């Protein structure tokens, strides 16, 4: 009887030890820090020329605008292109189409945009290199954005209505 109790008590430990470090419930690629991410040359990512924020977002002004500064209070209109680190474009809105209208701090865009657009001036173009934690995280956004993807956006601020 004592042997049976001991084996019942030790069986879960033995089973979990065999599986330690392996998560068979998901097939999710682990998050890789931006600094260790390999970016396609076509994206022109230069972390040394970018500013890293406390949240881990990298921002680089490609063209500094001359107009009104975007805040978290007022709506903005932008053109943008979104890429995976591989260089694959997954979304865009460009001229002459209607610009994409957003209000930062509304919860309707990813946190990387919420933070990255504030401070831009109308006419400016900014590159945002967004870690998974400020984008779609471990869930991704199937089918275009895999789990734990680092995203690269080029955003042009068109107007602040």
N, C-alpha and C positions, 0 to 999 in steps of 0.2 A: 504494500500500500504506500509506503514512504517513497519508493522508487517511482511509482505512478505520479504522485504529487510533484516530485522533483522534476520529472520529465514534462509535466504540464506547465510547470513554472518556467522551465528553461527553453521550451520550444519556441515561444515568441521571440526570445532573445536571440536564439540561433538563427531564426528566420530573418529577423531584422538585420543581423550582422551580415548575412549574405547579400542583402540588398542595400547596405549602407553606401551612400554616394550615388545611387542610381534612382531616378524617379521614372518609373514605368507608367505613371498615370498621364504624363504629358510628353510631347515630343517638341519641347520649346528650346530654341537656341538661347543659351544664357546671354545676358547683357554684357557687352564689351565696352569699356570706357572709351570715350571719344578719342582720347590720346593714343589708344591702341588700335583704333579703327583704321583700316586701309581704305582710302578714298580714291575713286576713279580720277585720273588726271584731268578729265574734262570738267570736273566740278570746280577746279581751281581753289581748293580748300587750302588755306594757309593759317594754321593754328597760331603760329608765331606772330602773325599780323592781326589776330583776332583778340577780342577781350572776353575773358571767361568771367561769367557772373557767379555769384555765390551759389546759385542753383545748379550750375554745371553747363549752362547755355553758353555757346560761343557766338559772339556778334562781331561782324566786320562790315563797316560802311564802305561800299564799293564806290558810291557817289554820295556826297553829302548834299542834301537838299538845301534850298534857300527859303522855303516857305514856312508856314505855321508848323509848330511842333506837335506831334501826336501825343495825347495823354490817355489815361485810362478812362476818361470821362466821356469824351466825344466819339461819335462814329468816324470811321476812316474808310477810304476806298483804296484798294490795292490791286496791282497786277502781281502775279507770283508764278513760280515754277517750283515744284517739290520733287526731290530726288532721293533715292536710296543711296547709300554709300557706294554702291556698285556703278552709279551713274545712270541707273534706270529711272526715267521720269515717270511718276505715278499720277501727277495732277498738275494742272496749270490753268491760268486765266491770263490772257495777254491781249494787248491792243490789236485790233480795234474793237474787241468785244467790250461789253460792259464790265467795268472793274468790279471786283468782289468787295461788297460792303460788309464791314464788321464793326463791332464795338468791343474793344478789349475790356476785360474785367466783367464780361457778360456770361462767361462759362460756355460760350458757343464755339470757341476755337480751342485748339490745344494750348496748354500752358506755355509752351515755348513761343507761340505767337503772342499770347497775352503779355509776356515779358519783353519779347524781342522787338515789337513794333513801337512800344512806348519810347519816346525820345527821338524818333525819326522825324525828319522835316519833309514837307511836301517837295516832290522832285527827287528825293533821295532813293538810293537803292542799297539794300542791306542784305548780307548773307547771314542766315541763321543756321547754326549747326546745333541740332537739338538732340539731347540724349533721350533714350527711351522713357525715362521717368517724367519727362515733360512733353511726351508725345503720346504714343498708344501703348507703351509698356509691354508687359508679357502677353497681353491679348492680341496685340497687333491690330490691323484693320483689314482683314481678309477681303478680297484675295490679293490686293495690291501691296499691302504693307505687312511684312512678316513680324512675328513676335520680337520684341527687344531691338527693333531697328533704330539706328541712328539716322535722323533725317536731315537733309540739307535743303534749305529754301533760299531762293533769291526773291526778295520782296521789294517792289517799287511802290512808294507811297504816292498816290495820285491826287487825292483830295481829302479834306476834312470838311464835310458839308456844314 
